[in-house]
Amino acid sequence: MGELAVGLRFQECCAEFLGGQPMTHLTISKAIRFGVAALIGGVLCQPLAAQGPIPDAPSSSFVQPASPVIISPSGTGDRHKFWDKENSVLFAASAALSVADFAVTRANLQAGGRELNPMVRVFGRSSAGLAANFVGENIGVIGVSYFFHKTGHHKLERIVSMVDIGGSAGAVGFGLASR
């Protein structure tokens, strides 16, 4: 009963705020649009408000340039070649499980099954489309891993392949179990 009373009180407050009108879907939609517009306006207008001088700021004669800071890499202990042994094994395992996933998915689709992944469903109408999907998946895994490698995120570089291996292994297991 307490929740009902709170809900009624909220509706009464909203009705008072809206000038006695009941709160409907249309008024909620208008309120959301106003909030989004205010948020966007605040973000876009913030640089315009910050263009003027700050009254309490010291004049430019008091400001001295700082000496440049040079940051050098702390060592090469975490650096490795992209196509090292570990990445090669991870990419080979990812490719092998993608081939297995392709074979199981194709067999299930030909036996009258249905593709559960909505992204793959578009490609699942033909064997060539399904193969293109799995090749693209492997190219994407290698590309994202390479991006993480180049940006210095070496743990994430390995995790991308591991997540893909886990997803493909789960799909193969599910496909074999649901035959």
Buried (B, 14 or more C-beta within 10 A) or exposed (E): EEEEEEEEEEEEEBBEEBEEEEBEEEBEEEBEEEEEEEEEEEEEEEEEEEEEEEEEEEEEEEEEEEEEEEEEEEEEEEEBEBEEEEBEEBBEBBBEBBBBBBBBBBEBBEEEBEBEEEEBEEBBEEEEEBBEBBBEBBEEBBEBBBEBBEEEBBEBBBBBBEEBBEBBBEBBEEBEEEE
